[in-house]
Amino acid sequence: MYSLGRGLGDAPTIPEARPPFLSRVLIAFLFCAVLVIVRSTSGCRCAERSSAFQRTTARVLRSRAVDVAQLGLITPVLTMLPNAHATWERDAGIDEVRRLAVVADRLGYHHLTCSEHIAIPTEIARTRGARYWDPLATFGYLATHTNRIRFATHVLVLGYHHPLEIAKRYGTLDQVSAGRVVLGVGVGSLQEEFELLHAEFVTRGERADDSIRALRAAFGAEYPTYDGPHFSFHDLIVDPHGLQTNVPIWIGGRTARSLRRAVELADGWAPFGLTATDVDAMLASARTSAAWSERSKPIEVWLQPDRPLDPIGEAHVAAAALGDLIGSGATGVNARVVHNSLAHYLEQIEALIAIAATVDVPSERGGHSAHRGSGETNT
Protein backbone atom coordinates (compact mmCIF):
# COMPACT_ATOMS: atom_id res chain seq x y z
CA MET A 1 0.00 0.00 0.00
CA TYR A 2 1.18 3.50 -0.75
CA SER A 3 1.48 5.65 2.33
CA LEU A 4 -0.14 8.85 1.10
CA GLY A 5 -1.89 10.10 4.15
CA ARG A 6 0.84 10.38 6.72
CA GLY A 7 -0.53 12.52 9.47
CA LEU A 8 -0.53 12.78 13.22
CA GLY A 9 -1.60 9.26 14.07
CA ASP A 10 -5.38 9.81 14.09
CA ALA A 11 -7.39 7.05 15.68
CA PRO A 12 -8.47 4.51 13.06
CA THR A 13 -12.06 4.62 11.89
CA ILE A 14 -14.25 1.93 10.42
CA PRO A 15 -14.79 2.80 6.73
CA GLU A 16 -18.30 2.91 5.39
CA ALA A 17 -19.31 1.21 2.19
CA ARG A 18 -18.38 3.31 -0.82
CA PRO A 19 -21.33 4.48 -2.96
CA PRO A 20 -21.51 3.52 -6.63
CA PHE A 21 -19.28 5.58 -8.90
CA LEU A 22 -22.13 7.27 -10.77
CA SER A 23 -23.78 8.24 -7.50
CA ARG A 24 -20.56 9.83 -6.28
CA VAL A 25 -20.17 11.76 -9.50
CA LEU A 26 -23.77 12.98 -9.28
CA ILE A 27 -23.30 14.14 -5.69
CA ALA A 28 -20.12 16.02 -6.55
CA PHE A 29 -21.63 17.65 -9.61
CA LEU A 30 -24.73 18.71 -7.67
CA PHE A 31 -22.45 20.15 -5.01
CA CYS A 32 -20.56 22.20 -7.60
CA ALA A 33 -23.82 23.32 -9.21
CA VAL A 34 -24.99 24.68 -5.86
CA LEU A 35 -21.78 26.66 -5.59
CA VAL A 36 -22.33 28.15 -9.05
CA ILE A 37 -25.88 29.17 -8.15
CA VAL A 38 -24.79 30.67 -4.85
CA ARG A 39 -22.01 32.69 -6.47
CA SER A 40 -24.14 33.92 -9.37
CA THR A 41 -27.45 34.73 -7.62
CA SER A 42 -26.57 35.52 -4.02
CA GLY A 43 -24.60 38.06 -2.09
CA CYS A 44 -21.67 37.42 0.17
CA ARG A 45 -23.85 36.81 3.24
CA CYS A 46 -25.79 34.11 1.45
CA ALA A 47 -22.55 32.52 0.28
CA GLU A 48 -21.28 32.53 3.85
CA ARG A 49 -24.52 30.91 5.05
CA SER A 50 -24.07 28.18 2.44
CA SER A 51 -20.63 27.28 3.77
CA ALA A 52 -22.09 24.89 6.34
CA PHE A 53 -23.74 22.94 3.51
CA GLN A 54 -20.50 22.95 1.53
CA ARG A 55 -18.49 21.68 4.48
CA THR A 56 -21.01 18.96 5.24
CA THR A 57 -21.11 17.77 1.62
CA ALA A 58 -17.33 17.57 1.35
CA ARG A 59 -17.07 15.85 4.72
CA VAL A 60 -19.66 13.22 3.82
CA LEU A 61 -17.96 12.52 0.51
CA ARG A 62 -14.60 12.06 2.19
CA SER A 63 -16.00 9.84 4.94
CA ARG A 64 -17.68 7.56 2.39
CA ALA A 65 -14.56 7.12 0.27
CA VAL A 66 -12.14 4.44 1.38
CA ASP A 67 -9.70 5.00 -1.47
CA VAL A 68 -9.70 8.63 -2.56
CA ALA A 69 -7.38 10.79 -4.59
CA GLN A 70 -5.00 12.66 -2.29
CA LEU A 71 -4.66 16.40 -2.91
CA GLY A 72 -1.98 18.89 -1.99
CA LEU A 73 -2.04 22.56 -2.94
CA ILE A 74 0.49 24.62 -4.86
CA THR A 75 -0.02 27.54 -2.52
CA PRO A 76 -0.91 30.85 -4.17
CA VAL A 77 0.66 34.16 -3.13
CA LEU A 78 3.90 32.58 -1.87
CA THR A 79 5.38 32.20 -5.36
CA MET A 80 4.50 34.45 -8.26
CA LEU A 81 5.52 33.17 -11.66
CA PRO A 82 5.06 35.35 -14.75
CA ASN A 83 1.59 35.01 -16.30
CA ALA A 84 0.69 32.32 -13.77
CA HIS A 85 -0.95 34.21 -10.94
CA ALA A 86 -4.18 36.07 -10.28
CA THR A 87 -4.28 39.84 -9.89
CA TRP A 88 -5.35 39.65 -6.24
CA GLU A 89 -2.16 37.76 -5.34
CA ARG A 90 0.03 40.78 -6.08
CA ASP A 91 -1.01 42.62 -2.94
CA ALA A 92 -1.96 39.61 -0.82
CA GLY A 93 0.09 38.74 2.24
CA ILE A 94 0.36 36.35 5.13
CA ASP A 95 -3.18 36.95 6.38
CA GLU A 96 -4.64 35.71 3.10
CA VAL A 97 -2.31 32.71 3.17
CA ARG A 98 -3.33 31.97 6.75
CA ARG A 99 -7.00 32.06 5.80
CA LEU A 100 -6.57 29.62 2.92
CA ALA A 101 -4.38 27.36 5.08
CA VAL A 102 -7.07 27.15 7.74
CA VAL A 103 -9.70 26.21 5.16
CA ALA A 104 -7.43 23.68 3.42
CA ASP A 105 -6.67 22.12 6.80
CA ARG A 106 -10.37 21.82 7.61
CA LEU A 107 -11.17 20.32 4.21
CA GLY A 108 -8.55 17.59 4.55
CA TYR A 109 -5.89 18.60 2.03
CA HIS A 110 -2.67 16.67 2.51
CA HIS A 111 -0.20 19.56 2.32
CA LEU A 112 0.62 23.10 1.31
CA THR A 113 3.78 23.92 -0.65
CA CYS A 114 6.36 26.68 -0.51
CA SER A 115 9.38 27.02 -2.79
CA GLU A 116 12.85 28.35 -2.05
CA HIS A 117 14.98 30.93 -3.81
CA ILE A 118 17.22 33.42 -2.03
CA ALA A 119 17.62 36.10 -4.69
CA ILE A 120 16.75 36.07 -8.39
CA PRO A 121 18.82 38.01 -10.94
CA THR A 122 16.70 40.73 -12.53
CA GLU A 123 16.87 39.34 -16.07
CA ILE A 124 16.04 35.81 -14.96
CA ALA A 125 13.09 37.03 -12.88
CA ARG A 126 11.28 37.76 -16.14
CA THR A 127 10.94 34.02 -16.74
CA ARG A 128 11.25 32.48 -13.26
CA GLY A 129 9.47 35.15 -11.29
CA ALA A 130 10.84 37.17 -8.39
CA ARG A 131 8.62 36.33 -5.41
CA TYR A 132 9.59 33.35 -3.25
CA TRP A 133 8.52 33.43 0.37
CA ASP A 134 10.90 31.71 2.75
CA PRO A 135 9.46 28.27 3.61
CA LEU A 136 10.77 28.07 7.16
CA ALA A 137 9.29 31.32 8.43
CA THR A 138 6.09 30.89 6.43
CA PHE A 139 5.40 27.35 7.58
CA GLY A 140 6.29 28.15 11.17
CA TYR A 141 3.56 30.78 11.21
CA LEU A 142 0.99 28.60 9.45
CA ALA A 143 1.67 25.71 11.81
CA THR A 144 0.29 27.75 14.70
CA HIS A 145 -3.03 28.20 12.88
CA THR A 146 -3.57 24.64 11.61
CA ASN A 147 -3.83 21.18 13.07
CA ARG A 148 -3.28 18.43 10.51
CA ILE A 149 -2.21 19.71 7.12
CA ARG A 150 1.42 19.05 6.25
CA PHE A 151 4.01 21.55 5.02
CA ALA A 152 6.02 20.52 1.98
CA THR A 153 9.03 22.48 0.78
CA HIS A 154 8.69 22.38 -3.00
CA VAL A 155 11.60 22.54 -3.18
CA LEU A 156 14.57 23.28 -0.97
CA VAL A 157 17.74 23.56 -3.03
CA LEU A 158 20.12 21.13 -1.37
CA GLY A 159 23.24 22.85 -2.66
CA TYR A 160 22.42 26.02 -0.71
CA HIS A 161 22.58 24.28 2.68
CA HIS A 162 24.66 21.95 4.80
CA PRO A 163 22.47 18.92 5.63
CA LEU A 164 22.84 19.59 9.36
CA GLU A 165 21.48 23.09 8.80
CA ILE A 166 18.37 21.58 7.20
CA ALA A 167 18.09 18.94 9.92
CA LYS A 168 18.25 21.54 12.69
CA ARG A 169 16.10 24.29 11.18
CA TYR A 170 13.41 22.07 9.68
CA GLY A 171 13.68 19.70 12.63
CA THR A 172 12.70 22.64 14.81
CA LEU A 173 9.80 23.34 12.43
CA ASP A 174 8.84 19.67 12.78
CA GLN A 175 8.62 20.18 16.54
CA VAL A 176 6.62 23.40 16.13
CA SER A 177 4.19 21.71 13.71
CA ALA A 178 3.89 18.45 15.68
CA GLY A 179 5.55 16.33 13.00
CA ARG A 180 4.01 17.78 9.83
CA VAL A 181 7.12 18.55 7.76
CA VAL A 182 7.69 17.07 4.31
CA LEU A 183 11.13 17.77 2.88
CA GLY A 184 10.75 18.37 -0.83
CA VAL A 185 14.29 18.83 -2.13
CA GLY A 186 16.02 19.39 -5.43
CA VAL A 187 19.42 19.77 -7.02
CA GLY A 188 18.82 23.29 -8.34
CA SER A 189 19.61 24.77 -11.75
CA LEU A 190 20.07 28.52 -11.30
CA GLN A 191 23.83 28.88 -11.64
CA GLU A 192 23.82 32.60 -10.83
CA GLU A 193 22.22 31.92 -7.47
CA PHE A 194 24.76 29.18 -6.68
CA GLU A 195 27.55 31.62 -7.45
CA LEU A 196 25.93 34.33 -5.33
CA LEU A 197 25.91 31.95 -2.37
CA HIS A 198 29.40 30.58 -3.12
CA ALA A 199 27.89 27.12 -3.54
CA GLU A 200 29.31 24.39 -5.79
CA PHE A 201 27.40 24.22 -9.07
CA VAL A 202 29.23 21.71 -11.28
CA THR A 203 29.21 18.96 -8.65
CA ARG A 204 25.75 19.78 -7.30
CA GLY A 205 24.24 16.44 -8.37
CA GLU A 206 26.63 14.19 -6.50
CA ARG A 207 26.64 16.56 -3.53
CA ALA A 208 22.84 16.44 -3.47
CA ASP A 209 22.86 12.65 -3.32
CA ASP A 210 25.26 12.75 -0.38
CA SER A 211 23.17 15.44 1.29
CA ILE A 212 20.03 13.29 1.08
CA ARG A 213 21.85 10.38 2.72
CA ALA A 214 23.17 12.71 5.40
CA LEU A 215 19.66 14.05 6.02
CA ARG A 216 18.42 10.51 6.47
CA ALA A 217 21.01 10.03 9.18
CA ALA A 218 20.55 13.40 10.86
CA PHE A 219 16.87 14.33 10.79
CA GLY A 220 15.22 13.39 14.06
CA ALA A 221 18.50 12.31 15.68
CA GLU A 222 19.90 13.95 18.79
CA TYR A 223 23.35 12.44 18.15
CA PRO A 224 23.62 12.21 14.36
CA THR A 225 26.52 10.40 12.75
CA TYR A 226 27.35 10.26 9.07
CA ASP A 227 30.38 9.73 6.86
CA GLY A 228 30.07 10.42 3.15
CA PRO A 229 32.16 11.76 0.28
CA HIS A 230 31.06 15.37 0.80
CA PHE A 231 29.59 15.51 4.31
CA SER A 232 30.80 13.94 7.52
CA PHE A 233 29.83 14.55 11.13
CA HIS A 234 29.89 12.79 14.50
CA ASP A 235 30.36 13.53 18.21
CA LEU A 236 27.83 16.35 18.22
CA ILE A 237 24.35 17.12 19.54
CA VAL A 238 21.37 18.53 17.64
CA ASP A 239 18.77 19.80 20.10
CA PRO A 240 15.96 20.34 19.31
CA HIS A 241 15.75 17.90 16.44
CA GLY A 242 12.97 16.63 14.23
CA LEU A 243 9.99 14.92 15.80
CA GLN A 244 9.83 12.51 12.87
CA THR A 245 12.61 9.97 12.71
CA ASN A 246 11.75 9.11 9.13
CA VAL A 247 10.74 12.45 7.65
CA PRO A 248 9.20 12.12 4.17
CA ILE A 249 11.69 13.23 1.51
CA TRP A 250 10.37 14.03 -1.96
CA ILE A 251 12.53 14.83 -4.96
CA GLY A 252 11.50 17.67 -7.23
CA GLY A 253 12.65 18.25 -10.79
CA ARG A 254 11.69 17.46 -14.34
CA THR A 255 14.31 14.98 -15.52
CA ALA A 256 14.65 11.22 -15.56
CA ARG A 257 17.58 11.65 -13.20
CA SER A 258 15.31 13.29 -10.61
CA LEU A 259 13.06 10.22 -10.72
CA ARG A 260 16.02 7.85 -10.41
CA ARG A 261 17.22 9.88 -7.43
CA ALA A 262 13.77 9.60 -5.85
CA VAL A 263 13.60 5.84 -6.43
CA GLU A 264 17.07 5.27 -5.02
CA LEU A 265 17.13 7.70 -2.09
CA ALA A 266 13.75 9.19 -1.25
CA ASP A 267 10.11 8.55 -0.43
CA GLY A 268 8.52 10.43 -3.28
CA TRP A 269 8.84 12.17 -6.63
CA ALA A 270 7.13 15.54 -7.16
CA PRO A 271 7.98 16.72 -10.69
CA PHE A 272 6.83 19.85 -12.47
CA GLY A 273 6.56 21.02 -16.05
CA LEU A 274 6.20 17.54 -17.54
CA THR A 275 3.64 16.28 -20.03
CA ALA A 276 1.64 13.13 -19.40
CA THR A 277 3.68 11.42 -22.11
CA ASP A 278 6.91 12.37 -20.35
CA VAL A 279 5.67 11.07 -17.01
CA ASP A 280 4.40 7.81 -18.51
CA ALA A 281 7.74 7.15 -20.21
CA MET A 282 9.82 8.01 -17.15
CA LEU A 283 7.75 5.88 -14.78
CA ALA A 284 7.69 2.96 -17.22
CA SER A 285 11.47 3.05 -17.40
CA ALA A 286 11.89 3.43 -13.64
CA ARG A 287 9.67 0.42 -12.93
CA THR A 288 12.15 -1.81 -14.77
CA SER A 289 15.09 -0.71 -12.62
CA ALA A 290 16.64 -2.78 -9.87
CA ALA A 291 16.29 0.15 -7.47
CA TRP A 292 12.51 0.14 -7.98
CA SER A 293 12.17 -3.56 -7.13
CA GLU A 294 14.54 -3.25 -4.18
CA ARG A 295 12.56 -0.53 -2.41
CA SER A 296 11.19 -1.45 1.00
CA LYS A 297 8.01 0.52 0.29
CA PRO A 298 6.40 1.88 -2.89
CA ILE A 299 7.35 5.37 -3.99
CA GLU A 300 4.89 8.24 -3.77
CA VAL A 301 4.31 10.14 -7.01
CA TRP A 302 2.83 13.63 -6.74
CA LEU A 303 1.88 15.01 -10.15
CA GLN A 304 0.54 18.40 -11.23
CA PRO A 305 -2.19 19.08 -13.80
CA ASP A 306 -0.89 20.75 -16.94
CA ARG A 307 -3.20 23.71 -16.33
CA PRO A 308 -5.19 25.04 -13.34
CA LEU A 309 -8.42 23.18 -12.64
CA ASP A 310 -11.84 24.84 -12.53
CA PRO A 311 -13.90 22.51 -10.32
CA ILE A 312 -16.90 24.86 -10.12
CA GLY A 313 -17.03 25.98 -13.75
CA GLU A 314 -15.85 22.72 -15.33
CA ALA A 315 -16.41 19.98 -12.78
CA HIS A 316 -16.33 17.18 -15.36
CA VAL A 317 -13.04 18.44 -16.77
CA ALA A 318 -11.50 18.63 -13.28
CA ALA A 319 -12.67 15.10 -12.48
CA ALA A 320 -11.23 13.81 -15.74
CA ALA A 321 -7.91 15.56 -15.12
CA LEU A 322 -7.59 14.00 -11.67
CA GLY A 323 -8.48 10.62 -13.11
CA ASP A 324 -5.89 10.99 -15.86
CA LEU A 325 -3.16 11.87 -13.35
CA ILE A 326 -4.04 8.87 -11.18
CA GLY A 327 -4.06 6.76 -14.32
CA SER A 328 -0.57 8.02 -15.16
CA GLY A 329 0.74 6.71 -11.86
CA ALA A 330 0.09 9.56 -9.44
CA THR A 331 -0.48 8.62 -5.82
CA GLY A 332 -1.37 12.23 -5.12
CA VAL A 333 -2.00 15.47 -7.01
CA ASN A 334 -0.41 18.85 -6.37
CA ALA A 335 -3.38 20.94 -7.40
CA ARG A 336 -3.71 24.42 -8.85
CA VAL A 337 -7.12 26.00 -9.43
CA VAL A 338 -8.54 28.87 -11.42
CA HIS A 339 -9.37 31.80 -9.13
CA ASN A 340 -9.96 35.54 -9.24
CA SER A 341 -10.09 36.35 -5.52
CA LEU A 342 -9.40 34.72 -2.18
CA ALA A 343 -13.09 33.95 -1.72
CA HIS A 344 -13.21 32.33 -5.16
CA TYR A 345 -10.09 30.30 -4.36
CA LEU A 346 -11.64 28.95 -1.16
CA GLU A 347 -14.80 27.95 -3.01
CA GLN A 348 -12.76 26.23 -5.70
CA ILE A 349 -10.70 24.12 -3.31
CA GLU A 350 -13.86 23.12 -1.47
CA ALA A 351 -15.41 21.98 -4.73
CA LEU A 352 -12.23 20.17 -5.75
CA ILE A 353 -12.02 18.09 -2.58
CA ALA A 354 -15.57 16.90 -3.24
CA ILE A 355 -14.73 15.98 -6.83
CA ALA A 356 -11.63 14.10 -5.66
CA ALA A 357 -13.87 11.80 -3.64
CA THR A 358 -15.45 10.62 -6.91
CA VAL A 359 -12.15 9.64 -8.51
CA ASP A 360 -11.35 5.96 -8.26
CA VAL A 361 -7.87 5.12 -6.99
CA PRO A 362 -6.51 1.60 -7.62
CA SER A 363 -6.57 -0.24 -4.30
CA GLU A 364 -2.89 -1.10 -4.58
CA ARG A 365 -2.11 2.63 -4.51
CA GLY A 366 -3.47 2.88 -1.00
CA GLY A 367 -5.18 6.27 -1.29
CA HIS A 368 -6.77 7.23 2.02
CA SER A 369 -8.59 10.04 3.70
CA ALA A 370 -6.21 12.89 4.12
CA HIS A 371 -4.55 12.28 7.45
CA ARG A 372 -4.66 8.57 8.15
CA GLY A 373 -1.39 7.07 9.33
CA SER A 374 1.85 8.68 10.43
CA GLY A 375 5.55 8.24 10.14
CA GLU A 376 7.74 7.24 13.02
CA THR A 377 8.28 9.96 15.57
CA ASN A 378 10.48 10.53 18.55
CA THR A 379 8.71 9.95 21.81
HELIX and SHEET records of a PDB file:
HELIX    1   1 PHE A   21  THR A   41  1                                  21    
HELIX    2   2 CYS A   44  ARG A   49  1                                   6    
HELIX    3   3 SER A   51  ARG A   64  1                                  14    
HELIX    4   4 THR A   87  ASP A   91  5                                   5    
HELIX    5   5 ILE A   94  LEU A  107  1                                  14    
HELIX    6   6 THR A  122  ARG A  128  1                                   7    
HELIX    7   7 PRO A  135  ALA A  143  1                                   9    
HELIX    8   8 LEU A  158  TYR A  160  5                                   3    
HELIX    9   9 PRO A  163  VAL A  176  1                                  14    
HELIX   10  10 GLN A  191  LEU A  196  1                                   6    
HELIX   11  11 ARG A  204  ALA A  218  1                                  15    
HELIX   12  12 ALA A  256  LEU A  265  1                                  10    
HELIX   13  13 ALA A  276  ARG A  287  1                                  12    
HELIX   14  14 ALA A  290  GLU A  294  1                                   5    
HELIX   15  15 ALA A  315  GLY A  327  1                                  13    
HELIX   16  16 LEU A  342  ALA A  356  1                                  15    
HELIX   17  17 SER A  363  ARG A  365  5                                   3    
SHEET    1   A 8 GLN A  70  LEU A  73  0                                        
SHEET    2   A 8 GLY A 332  ALA A 335  1                                        
SHEET    3   A 8 GLU A 300  LEU A 303  1                                        
SHEET    4   A 8 GLY A 268  PRO A 271  1                                        
SHEET    5   A 8 ILE A 249  GLY A 253  1                                        
SHEET    6   A 8 VAL A 181  GLY A 186  1                                        
SHEET    7   A 8 ARG A 150  THR A 153  1                                        
SHEET    8   A 8 HIS A 111  CYS A 114  1                                        
SHEET    1   B 7 GLN A  70  LEU A  73  0                                        
SHEET    2   B 7 GLY A 332  ALA A 335  1                                        
SHEET    3   B 7 GLU A 300  LEU A 303  1                                        
SHEET    4   B 7 GLY A 268  PRO A 271  1                                        
SHEET    5   B 7 ILE A 249  GLY A 253  1                                        
SHEET    6   B 7 VAL A 181  GLY A 186  1                                        
SHEET    7   B 7 LEU A 156  VAL A 157  1                                        
SHEET    1   C 2 THR A  79  MET A  80  0                                        
SHEET    2   C 2 ARG A 131  TYR A 132 -1                                        
SHEET    1   D 2 TYR A 226  ASP A 227  0                                        
SHEET    2   D 2 SER A 232  PHE A 233 -1                                        
END                                                                             
